[in-house]
Amino acid sequence: MTMNDAPPHPLRPEGGEGRGEVGGVGGGERSLVLVLAAIQFTHIMDFMIMMPLGPQLMRVMLISPQQFGLLVSAYTLTAAVAALAVAFYTDRFDRRQALLFLYAGFVISTLLCGIAPGYGELLAARAVAGAFGGVAGATVHSIIGDAVPENRRGAATGMIMSAFAHFINAHGRDAVAQAYRKDFRASLRESTPRTM
C-alpha cells in the first residue's frame, strides 16, 4: 500500500484540509467547540481552585481538615446526586436552553462562594455550584453528541477535554498564585466566569 492508496483519515473527510478545518473539527463547529471548552474549563477550574486553598481556608475560617475535605467533596457529591436526579428530565428541554440555565446557576453559586462570610455559607454555595456545574459538564458532552457528526465527534470531545490543560497552563497558575498572595475570596471571585 503506498501513501496515495492510504484510506482517508477518519477525522478528516476527503477534501477537509484547507477548508478551515482545524484539528478534525470543521470551521462551523469550531466556534461551538471553543465555547463548550470554555464552559468545561470554568466548571473544572471551579472544582480545582479549592484544593490549593486548604491551608489558608483552615487558618482563616478556623476549620478542621475534615471540614475542608467536606468543602471539596460537597461539589462532587452534589454533582453526582444532581446528575442522577435530572437524568430523566433533561431530554425534555432544548439542550442549549438547559445549558444556559445550568451555567447561569453555576456562575451565581460560584460568585456566592466568593462572598460567603462563613463556613456554612461556603459549604452551601459549593454544594449548589457542584449541582449546577456537574450537570452543565454533562450537558456539554450531550451537545457534542448532537451537534458534531460521528466522524468528527472524537476530535471535538478531545478538544473539549484537553482545553483544561491548555487553559490551566496559561491562566490557572495565576489564580493559584493569587490565592497564596492575597485573600482566598479574591481568588474565588477571580475564578467566577465572566461570560454572562
Contacts in CASP RR format, 6 or more apart in sequence:
PFRMAT RR
TARGET T0000
AUTHOR 0000-0000-0000
METHOD contacts of the structure
MODEL  1
MTMNDAPPHPLRPEGGEGRGEVGGVGGGERSLVLVLAAIQFTHIMDFMIM
MPLGPQLMRVMLISPQQFGLLVSAYTLTAAVAALAVAFYTDRFDRRQALL
FLYAGFVISTLLCGIAPGYGELLAARAVAGAFGGVAGATVHSIIGDAVPE
NRRGAATGMIMSAFAHFINAHGRDAVAQAYRKDFRASLRESTPRTM
8 14 0 8 1.000
10 151 0 8 1.000
11 23 0 8 1.000
11 24 0 8 1.000
11 151 0 8 1.000
11 152 0 8 1.000
11 154 0 8 1.000
11 155 0 8 1.000
12 21 0 8 1.000
12 24 0 8 1.000
13 151 0 8 1.000
16 26 0 8 1.000
19 26 0 8 1.000
19 27 0 8 1.000
20 26 0 8 1.000
20 27 0 8 1.000
20 30 0 8 1.000
21 27 0 8 1.000
22 30 0 8 1.000
23 155 0 8 1.000
23 159 0 8 1.000
24 152 0 8 1.000
24 155 0 8 1.000
25 33 0 8 1.000
25 148 0 8 1.000
25 152 0 8 1.000
25 155 0 8 1.000
25 156 0 8 1.000
25 159 0 8 1.000
26 152 0 8 1.000
29 147 0 8 1.000
29 148 0 8 1.000
29 152 0 8 1.000
29 156 0 8 1.000
32 143 0 8 1.000
32 147 0 8 1.000
32 148 0 8 1.000
33 144 0 8 1.000
33 148 0 8 1.000
33 156 0 8 1.000
33 159 0 8 1.000
33 160 0 8 1.000
36 140 0 8 1.000
36 143 0 8 1.000
36 144 0 8 1.000
36 160 0 8 1.000
37 159 0 8 1.000
37 160 0 8 1.000
37 163 0 8 1.000
38 163 0 8 1.000
38 193 0 8 1.000
38 195 0 8 1.000
39 99 0 8 1.000
39 103 0 8 1.000
39 136 0 8 1.000
39 137 0 8 1.000
39 140 0 8 1.000
40 137 0 8 1.000
40 140 0 8 1.000
40 160 0 8 1.000
40 161 0 8 1.000
40 163 0 8 1.000
40 164 0 8 1.000
41 163 0 8 1.000
41 164 0 8 1.000
41 167 0 8 1.000
41 168 0 8 1.000
42 106 0 8 1.000
42 191 0 8 1.000
42 193 0 8 1.000
42 195 0 8 1.000
43 106 0 8 1.000
43 133 0 8 1.000
43 134 0 8 1.000
43 136 0 8 1.000
43 137 0 8 1.000
44 164 0 8 1.000
45 164 0 8 1.000
45 167 0 8 1.000
45 168 0 8 1.000
45 172 0 8 1.000
45 175 0 8 1.000
45 191 0 8 1.000
46 75 0 8 1.000
46 106 0 8 1.000
46 110 0 8 1.000
46 129 0 8 1.000
46 130 0 8 1.000
46 133 0 8 1.000
46 191 0 8 1.000
47 75 0 8 1.000
47 76 0 8 1.000
47 130 0 8 1.000
48 168 0 8 1.000
49 175 0 8 1.000
49 176 0 8 1.000
49 179 0 8 1.000
49 187 0 8 1.000
49 188 0 8 1.000
49 191 0 8 1.000
50 57 0 8 1.000
50 71 0 8 1.000
50 72 0 8 1.000
50 75 0 8 1.000
50 126 0 8 1.000
51 72 0 8 1.000
52 176 0 8 1.000
52 179 0 8 1.000
52 180 0 8 1.000
53 179 0 8 1.000
53 184 0 8 1.000
53 187 0 8 1.000
54 68 0 8 1.000
56 179 0 8 1.000
56 180 0 8 1.000
56 184 0 8 1.000
57 63 0 8 1.000
57 68 0 8 1.000
57 71 0 8 1.000
57 184 0 8 1.000
58 64 0 8 1.000
58 65 0 8 1.000
58 67 0 8 1.000
58 68 0 8 1.000
60 184 0 8 1.000
61 118 0 8 1.000
61 119 0 8 1.000
61 122 0 8 1.000
63 71 0 8 1.000
63 119 0 8 1.000
67 119 0 8 1.000
70 123 0 8 1.000
71 119 0 8 1.000
71 122 0 8 1.000
71 123 0 8 1.000
71 126 0 8 1.000
74 123 0 8 1.000
74 126 0 8 1.000
74 127 0 8 1.000
74 130 0 8 1.000
75 126 0 8 1.000
75 127 0 8 1.000
75 129 0 8 1.000
75 130 0 8 1.000
76 130 0 8 1.000
77 127 0 8 1.000
78 127 0 8 1.000
78 128 0 8 1.000
78 130 0 8 1.000
78 131 0 8 1.000
79 130 0 8 1.000
79 131 0 8 1.000
79 133 0 8 1.000
79 134 0 8 1.000
79 135 0 8 1.000
81 131 0 8 1.000
82 130 0 8 1.000
82 131 0 8 1.000
82 132 0 8 1.000
82 134 0 8 1.000
82 135 0 8 1.000
83 134 0 8 1.000
83 135 0 8 1.000
83 138 0 8 1.000
86 135 0 8 1.000
90 98 0 8 1.000
90 135 0 8 1.000
90 139 0 8 1.000
90 142 0 8 1.000
95 139 0 8 1.000
95 142 0 8 1.000
95 143 0 8 1.000
95 146 0 8 1.000
96 143 0 8 1.000
98 139 0 8 1.000
99 136 0 8 1.000
99 139 0 8 1.000
99 140 0 8 1.000
99 143 0 8 1.000
102 132 0 8 1.000
102 133 0 8 1.000
102 135 0 8 1.000
102 136 0 8 1.000
102 139 0 8 1.000
103 132 0 8 1.000
103 133 0 8 1.000
103 136 0 8 1.000
103 193 0 8 1.000
103 195 0 8 1.000
104 196 0 8 1.000
105 128 0 8 1.000
105 132 0 8 1.000
106 129 0 8 1.000
106 130 0 8 1.000
106 132 0 8 1.000
106 133 0 8 1.000
106 136 0 8 1.000
106 193 0 8 1.000
107 192 0 8 1.000
107 193 0 8 1.000
107 195 0 8 1.000
107 196 0 8 1.000
109 125 0 8 1.000
109 128 0 8 1.000
109 129 0 8 1.000
109 130 0 8 1.000
109 131 0 8 1.000
109 132 0 8 1.000
110 125 0 8 1.000
110 129 0 8 1.000
110 188 0 8 1.000
110 191 0 8 1.000
110 192 0 8 1.000
110 193 0 8 1.000
111 189 0 8 1.000
111 192 0 8 1.000
112 121 0 8 1.000
112 125 0 8 1.000
112 128 0 8 1.000
112 129 0 8 1.000
113 122 0 8 1.000
113 125 0 8 1.000
113 126 0 8 1.000
113 129 0 8 1.000
113 188 0 8 1.000
114 122 0 8 1.000
114 125 0 8 1.000
114 185 0 8 1.000
114 188 0 8 1.000
114 189 0 8 1.000
114 192 0 8 1.000
115 185 0 8 1.000
115 189 0 8 1.000
116 122 0 8 1.000
116 124 0 8 1.000
116 125 0 8 1.000
116 185 0 8 1.000
140 160 0 8 1.000
141 157 0 8 1.000
141 160 0 8 1.000
144 153 0 8 1.000
144 156 0 8 1.000
144 157 0 8 1.000
144 160 0 8 1.000
145 153 0 8 1.000
148 154 0 8 1.000
148 156 0 8 1.000
175 187 0 8 1.000
175 190 0 8 1.000
175 191 0 8 1.000
176 187 0 8 1.000
178 186 0 8 1.000
178 187 0 8 1.000
178 190 0 8 1.000
179 186 0 8 1.000
179 187 0 8 1.000
END
